[in-house]
Amino acid sequence: MAAELHVELVAADRQVWSGEATLVVARTTSGDIGVMPGHQPLLGVLESGPVTIRTSEGGTVVAAVHGGFISFADNKLSLLAEIAELAEEIDVQRTEQELERAKADEDEVAQRRADVRLRAAAAAR
């Protein structure tokens, strides 16, 4: 059995995903980081971007995360996000329309949020 770490991905309003994983890749203010079992303890600030979780069963979970914190100690990884949604929950057509509206309104925050959602959905395919 491969070494694993316990992962909790939590948004402000709900638990998004919980389970065992062999690797988690997330974007922090210091750059992209990969966390595997036995990683040294860390605490960081999450940037908006896709988070990729390689599950112990060999699957992949992708989520769009918008801000928050990442914490790792004792083989437990916590991703505490302001907003997070699994790629499979993302309505790509609606998100593309939101992106177009955000571009027309020159709303950079909404553009960035829609872009992250689309990248997460594409990464999960």
mmCIF file of the C-alpha atoms, coordinates in Angstrom:
data_MODEL
# 
_entry.id   MODEL 
# 
loop_
_atom_site.group_PDB 
_atom_site.id 
_atom_site.type_symbol 
_atom_site.label_atom_id 
_atom_site.label_alt_id 
_atom_site.label_comp_id 
_atom_site.label_asym_id 
_atom_site.label_entity_id 
_atom_site.label_seq_id 
_atom_site.pdbx_PDB_ins_code 
_atom_site.Cartn_x 
_atom_site.Cartn_y 
_atom_site.Cartn_z 
_atom_site.occupancy 
_atom_site.B_iso_or_equiv 
_atom_site.pdbx_formal_charge 
_atom_site.auth_seq_id 
_atom_site.auth_comp_id 
_atom_site.auth_asym_id 
_atom_site.auth_atom_id 
_atom_site.pdbx_PDB_model_num 
ATOM 1   C CA . MET A 1 1   ? 0.000   0.000  0.000   1.00 0.00 ? 1   MET A CA 1 
ATOM 2   C CA . ALA A 1 2   ? 1.349   3.397  -0.982  1.00 0.00 ? 2   ALA A CA 1 
ATOM 3   C CA . ALA A 1 3   ? 1.833   6.098  1.623   1.00 0.00 ? 3   ALA A CA 1 
ATOM 4   C CA . GLU A 1 4   ? -1.138  8.421  1.862   1.00 0.00 ? 4   GLU A CA 1 
ATOM 5   C CA . LEU A 1 5   ? -2.239  11.612 3.478   1.00 0.00 ? 5   LEU A CA 1 
ATOM 6   C CA . HIS A 1 6   ? -5.669  12.649 4.681   1.00 0.00 ? 6   HIS A CA 1 
ATOM 7   C CA . VAL A 1 7   ? -7.119  15.608 2.763   1.00 0.00 ? 7   VAL A CA 1 
ATOM 8   C CA . GLU A 1 8   ? -9.952  17.936 3.736   1.00 0.00 ? 8   GLU A CA 1 
ATOM 9   C CA . LEU A 1 9   ? -11.093 20.505 1.159   1.00 0.00 ? 9   LEU A CA 1 
ATOM 10  C CA . VAL A 1 10  ? -13.518 22.865 2.861   1.00 0.00 ? 10  VAL A CA 1 
ATOM 11  C CA . ALA A 1 11  ? -15.256 25.986 1.534   1.00 0.00 ? 11  ALA A CA 1 
ATOM 12  C CA . ALA A 1 12  ? -16.831 28.643 3.710   1.00 0.00 ? 12  ALA A CA 1 
ATOM 13  C CA . ASP A 1 13  ? -20.251 27.038 3.230   1.00 0.00 ? 13  ASP A CA 1 
ATOM 14  C CA . ARG A 1 14  ? -19.532 23.282 3.053   1.00 0.00 ? 14  ARG A CA 1 
ATOM 15  C CA . GLN A 1 15  ? -17.120 20.380 3.032   1.00 0.00 ? 15  GLN A CA 1 
ATOM 16  C CA . VAL A 1 16  ? -16.226 19.930 -0.640  1.00 0.00 ? 16  VAL A CA 1 
ATOM 17  C CA . TRP A 1 17  ? -14.113 16.756 -0.516  1.00 0.00 ? 17  TRP A CA 1 
ATOM 18  C CA . SER A 1 18  ? -12.517 14.529 2.092   1.00 0.00 ? 18  SER A CA 1 
ATOM 19  C CA . GLY A 1 19  ? -10.435 11.409 1.661   1.00 0.00 ? 19  GLY A CA 1 
ATOM 20  C CA . GLU A 1 20  ? -7.057  9.779  1.311   1.00 0.00 ? 20  GLU A CA 1 
ATOM 21  C CA . ALA A 1 21  ? -4.578  10.916 -1.335  1.00 0.00 ? 21  ALA A CA 1 
ATOM 22  C CA . THR A 1 22  ? -1.035  10.372 -2.502  1.00 0.00 ? 22  THR A CA 1 
ATOM 23  C CA . LEU A 1 23  ? -0.477  13.876 -3.939  1.00 0.00 ? 23  LEU A CA 1 
ATOM 24  C CA . VAL A 1 24  ? -2.136  17.285 -3.826  1.00 0.00 ? 24  VAL A CA 1 
ATOM 25  C CA . VAL A 1 25  ? -1.097  20.155 -6.102  1.00 0.00 ? 25  VAL A CA 1 
ATOM 26  C CA . ALA A 1 26  ? -2.275  23.688 -5.298  1.00 0.00 ? 26  ALA A CA 1 
ATOM 27  C CA . ARG A 1 27  ? -1.316  27.261 -6.120  1.00 0.00 ? 27  ARG A CA 1 
ATOM 28  C CA . THR A 1 28  ? -0.048  29.432 -3.259  1.00 0.00 ? 28  THR A CA 1 
ATOM 29  C CA . THR A 1 29  ? 1.237   32.995 -3.120  1.00 0.00 ? 29  THR A CA 1 
ATOM 30  C CA . SER A 1 30  ? 4.736   31.454 -3.290  1.00 0.00 ? 30  SER A CA 1 
ATOM 31  C CA . GLY A 1 31  ? 3.908   29.422 -6.406  1.00 0.00 ? 31  GLY A CA 1 
ATOM 32  C CA . ASP A 1 32  ? 2.566   25.957 -7.130  1.00 0.00 ? 32  ASP A CA 1 
ATOM 33  C CA . ILE A 1 33  ? 3.177   23.361 -4.445  1.00 0.00 ? 33  ILE A CA 1 
ATOM 34  C CA . GLY A 1 34  ? 2.890   19.601 -4.441  1.00 0.00 ? 34  GLY A CA 1 
ATOM 35  C CA . VAL A 1 35  ? 2.272   17.885 -1.113  1.00 0.00 ? 35  VAL A CA 1 
ATOM 36  C CA . MET A 1 36  ? 2.931   14.180 -0.633  1.00 0.00 ? 36  MET A CA 1 
ATOM 37  C CA . PRO A 1 37  ? 2.898   12.005 2.481   1.00 0.00 ? 37  PRO A CA 1 
ATOM 38  C CA . GLY A 1 38  ? 5.765   12.939 4.786   1.00 0.00 ? 38  GLY A CA 1 
ATOM 39  C CA . HIS A 1 39  ? 6.012   16.534 3.491   1.00 0.00 ? 39  HIS A CA 1 
ATOM 40  C CA . GLN A 1 40  ? 7.358   18.949 6.035   1.00 0.00 ? 40  GLN A CA 1 
ATOM 41  C CA . PRO A 1 41  ? 4.719   20.992 7.881   1.00 0.00 ? 41  PRO A CA 1 
ATOM 42  C CA . LEU A 1 42  ? 3.509   24.060 6.034   1.00 0.00 ? 42  LEU A CA 1 
ATOM 43  C CA . LEU A 1 43  ? 1.049   26.906 6.248   1.00 0.00 ? 43  LEU A CA 1 
ATOM 44  C CA . GLY A 1 44  ? 0.357   29.039 3.199   1.00 0.00 ? 44  GLY A CA 1 
ATOM 45  C CA . VAL A 1 45  ? -2.097  31.313 1.464   1.00 0.00 ? 45  VAL A CA 1 
ATOM 46  C CA . LEU A 1 46  ? -3.991  29.802 -1.475  1.00 0.00 ? 46  LEU A CA 1 
ATOM 47  C CA . GLU A 1 47  ? -4.258  31.697 -4.716  1.00 0.00 ? 47  GLU A CA 1 
ATOM 48  C CA . SER A 1 48  ? -7.200  31.191 -7.035  1.00 0.00 ? 48  SER A CA 1 
ATOM 49  C CA . GLY A 1 49  ? -6.586  28.195 -9.242  1.00 0.00 ? 49  GLY A CA 1 
ATOM 50  C CA . PRO A 1 50  ? -7.333  24.541 -9.799  1.00 0.00 ? 50  PRO A CA 1 
ATOM 51  C CA . VAL A 1 51  ? -6.385  22.095 -7.040  1.00 0.00 ? 51  VAL A CA 1 
ATOM 52  C CA . THR A 1 52  ? -5.555  18.559 -8.146  1.00 0.00 ? 52  THR A CA 1 
ATOM 53  C CA . ILE A 1 53  ? -5.885  15.647 -5.730  1.00 0.00 ? 53  ILE A CA 1 
ATOM 54  C CA . ARG A 1 54  ? -4.524  12.198 -6.686  1.00 0.00 ? 54  ARG A CA 1 
ATOM 55  C CA . THR A 1 55  ? -6.595  9.784  -4.653  1.00 0.00 ? 55  THR A CA 1 
ATOM 56  C CA . SER A 1 56  ? -5.253  6.618  -3.054  1.00 0.00 ? 56  SER A CA 1 
ATOM 57  C CA . GLU A 1 57  ? -7.457  4.586  -5.403  1.00 0.00 ? 57  GLU A CA 1 
ATOM 58  C CA . GLY A 1 58  ? -5.657  6.063  -8.417  1.00 0.00 ? 58  GLY A CA 1 
ATOM 59  C CA . GLY A 1 59  ? -8.321  8.593  -9.382  1.00 0.00 ? 59  GLY A CA 1 
ATOM 60  C CA . THR A 1 60  ? -8.041  12.337 -9.707  1.00 0.00 ? 60  THR A CA 1 
ATOM 61  C CA . VAL A 1 61  ? -10.223 14.996 -8.118  1.00 0.00 ? 61  VAL A CA 1 
ATOM 62  C CA . VAL A 1 62  ? -9.996  18.544 -9.465  1.00 0.00 ? 62  VAL A CA 1 
ATOM 63  C CA . ALA A 1 63  ? -11.540 21.568 -7.769  1.00 0.00 ? 63  ALA A CA 1 
ATOM 64  C CA . ALA A 1 64  ? -11.682 25.270 -8.561  1.00 0.00 ? 64  ALA A CA 1 
ATOM 65  C CA . VAL A 1 65  ? -10.476 27.114 -5.458  1.00 0.00 ? 65  VAL A CA 1 
ATOM 66  C CA . HIS A 1 66  ? -10.744 30.861 -4.928  1.00 0.00 ? 66  HIS A CA 1 
ATOM 67  C CA . GLY A 1 67  ? -8.514  32.038 -2.087  1.00 0.00 ? 67  GLY A CA 1 
ATOM 68  C CA . GLY A 1 68  ? -7.995  30.611 1.368   1.00 0.00 ? 68  GLY A CA 1 
ATOM 69  C CA . PHE A 1 69  ? -5.314  28.730 3.274   1.00 0.00 ? 69  PHE A CA 1 
ATOM 70  C CA . ILE A 1 70  ? -3.392  25.465 3.049   1.00 0.00 ? 70  ILE A CA 1 
ATOM 71  C CA . SER A 1 71  ? -2.062  23.665 6.100   1.00 0.00 ? 71  SER A CA 1 
ATOM 72  C CA . PHE A 1 72  ? -0.144  20.391 6.395   1.00 0.00 ? 72  PHE A CA 1 
ATOM 73  C CA . ALA A 1 73  ? 1.052   18.536 9.503   1.00 0.00 ? 73  ALA A CA 1 
ATOM 74  C CA . ASP A 1 74  ? 1.097   14.893 10.621  1.00 0.00 ? 74  ASP A CA 1 
ATOM 75  C CA . ASN A 1 75  ? 0.029   13.678 7.147   1.00 0.00 ? 75  ASN A CA 1 
ATOM 76  C CA . LYS A 1 76  ? -3.165  15.762 7.315   1.00 0.00 ? 76  LYS A CA 1 
ATOM 77  C CA . LEU A 1 77  ? -3.694  18.398 4.642   1.00 0.00 ? 77  LEU A CA 1 
ATOM 78  C CA . SER A 1 78  ? -6.363  21.047 5.070   1.00 0.00 ? 78  SER A CA 1 
ATOM 79  C CA . LEU A 1 79  ? -7.413  23.315 2.230   1.00 0.00 ? 79  LEU A CA 1 
ATOM 80  C CA . LEU A 1 80  ? -9.643  26.025 3.690   1.00 0.00 ? 80  LEU A CA 1 
ATOM 81  C CA . ALA A 1 81  ? -11.068 27.958 0.764   1.00 0.00 ? 81  ALA A CA 1 
ATOM 82  C CA . GLU A 1 82  ? -13.219 31.041 0.535   1.00 0.00 ? 82  GLU A CA 1 
ATOM 83  C CA . ILE A 1 83  ? -14.990 29.423 -2.433  1.00 0.00 ? 83  ILE A CA 1 
ATOM 84  C CA . ALA A 1 84  ? -14.413 25.924 -3.818  1.00 0.00 ? 84  ALA A CA 1 
ATOM 85  C CA . GLU A 1 85  ? -16.275 23.632 -6.164  1.00 0.00 ? 85  GLU A CA 1 
ATOM 86  C CA . LEU A 1 86  ? -15.482 20.295 -7.716  1.00 0.00 ? 86  LEU A CA 1 
ATOM 87  C CA . ALA A 1 87  ? -14.836 20.356 -11.455 1.00 0.00 ? 87  ALA A CA 1 
ATOM 88  C CA . GLU A 1 88  ? -17.737 17.969 -12.007 1.00 0.00 ? 88  GLU A CA 1 
ATOM 89  C CA . GLU A 1 89  ? -20.107 20.542 -10.441 1.00 0.00 ? 89  GLU A CA 1 
ATOM 90  C CA . ILE A 1 90  ? -19.126 23.282 -12.902 1.00 0.00 ? 90  ILE A CA 1 
ATOM 91  C CA . ASP A 1 91  ? -21.585 24.126 -15.668 1.00 0.00 ? 91  ASP A CA 1 
ATOM 92  C CA . VAL A 1 92  ? -19.108 24.933 -18.453 1.00 0.00 ? 92  VAL A CA 1 
ATOM 93  C CA . GLN A 1 93  ? -21.634 26.622 -20.753 1.00 0.00 ? 93  GLN A CA 1 
ATOM 94  C CA . ARG A 1 94  ? -22.914 28.892 -17.987 1.00 0.00 ? 94  ARG A CA 1 
ATOM 95  C CA . THR A 1 95  ? -19.351 29.696 -16.901 1.00 0.00 ? 95  THR A CA 1 
ATOM 96  C CA . GLU A 1 96  ? -18.374 30.640 -20.471 1.00 0.00 ? 96  GLU A CA 1 
ATOM 97  C CA . GLN A 1 97  ? -21.348 33.034 -20.559 1.00 0.00 ? 97  GLN A CA 1 
ATOM 98  C CA . GLU A 1 98  ? -20.265 34.490 -17.189 1.00 0.00 ? 98  GLU A CA 1 
ATOM 99  C CA . LEU A 1 99  ? -16.766 35.005 -18.585 1.00 0.00 ? 99  LEU A CA 1 
ATOM 100 C CA . GLU A 1 100 ? -18.108 36.881 -21.615 1.00 0.00 ? 100 GLU A CA 1 
ATOM 101 C CA . ARG A 1 101 ? -20.276 39.105 -19.385 1.00 0.00 ? 101 ARG A CA 1 
ATOM 102 C CA . ALA A 1 102 ? -17.321 39.788 -17.096 1.00 0.00 ? 102 ALA A CA 1 
ATOM 103 C CA . LYS A 1 103 ? -15.158 40.769 -20.070 1.00 0.00 ? 103 LYS A CA 1 
ATOM 104 C CA . ALA A 1 104 ? -17.882 43.093 -21.376 1.00 0.00 ? 104 ALA A CA 1 
ATOM 105 C CA . ASP A 1 105 ? -18.218 44.676 -17.925 1.00 0.00 ? 105 ASP A CA 1 
ATOM 106 C CA . GLU A 1 106 ? -14.417 44.775 -17.500 1.00 0.00 ? 106 GLU A CA 1 
ATOM 107 C CA . ASP A 1 107 ? -14.866 42.956 -14.168 1.00 0.00 ? 107 ASP A CA 1 
ATOM 108 C CA . GLU A 1 108 ? -11.412 41.445 -13.582 1.00 0.00 ? 108 GLU A CA 1 
ATOM 109 C CA . VAL A 1 109 ? -12.433 39.557 -10.433 1.00 0.00 ? 109 VAL A CA 1 
ATOM 110 C CA . ALA A 1 110 ? -15.344 37.842 -12.177 1.00 0.00 ? 110 ALA A CA 1 
ATOM 111 C CA . GLN A 1 111 ? -13.109 37.115 -15.193 1.00 0.00 ? 111 GLN A CA 1 
ATOM 112 C CA . ARG A 1 112 ? -10.494 35.471 -12.975 1.00 0.00 ? 112 ARG A CA 1 
ATOM 113 C CA . ARG A 1 113 ? -13.144 33.420 -11.122 1.00 0.00 ? 113 ARG A CA 1 
ATOM 114 C CA . ALA A 1 114 ? -14.688 32.188 -14.407 1.00 0.00 ? 114 ALA A CA 1 
ATOM 115 C CA . ASP A 1 115 ? -11.253 31.415 -15.864 1.00 0.00 ? 115 ASP A CA 1 
ATOM 116 C CA . VAL A 1 116 ? -10.298 29.300 -12.841 1.00 0.00 ? 116 VAL A CA 1 
ATOM 117 C CA . ARG A 1 117 ? -13.585 27.407 -13.056 1.00 0.00 ? 117 ARG A CA 1 
ATOM 118 C CA . LEU A 1 118 ? -13.049 26.696 -16.771 1.00 0.00 ? 118 LEU A CA 1 
ATOM 119 C CA . ARG A 1 119 ? -9.446  25.557 -16.198 1.00 0.00 ? 119 ARG A CA 1 
ATOM 120 C CA . ALA A 1 120 ? -10.561 23.199 -13.415 1.00 0.00 ? 120 ALA A CA 1 
ATOM 121 C CA . ALA A 1 121 ? -13.316 21.739 -15.607 1.00 0.00 ? 121 ALA A CA 1 
ATOM 122 C CA . ALA A 1 122 ? -10.857 21.241 -18.489 1.00 0.00 ? 122 ALA A CA 1 
ATOM 123 C CA . ALA A 1 123 ? -8.265  19.610 -16.198 1.00 0.00 ? 123 ALA A CA 1 
ATOM 124 C CA . ALA A 1 124 ? -10.824 17.073 -15.007 1.00 0.00 ? 124 ALA A CA 1 
ATOM 125 C CA . ARG A 1 125 ? -11.554 15.791 -18.528 1.00 0.00 ? 125 ARG A CA 1 
# 
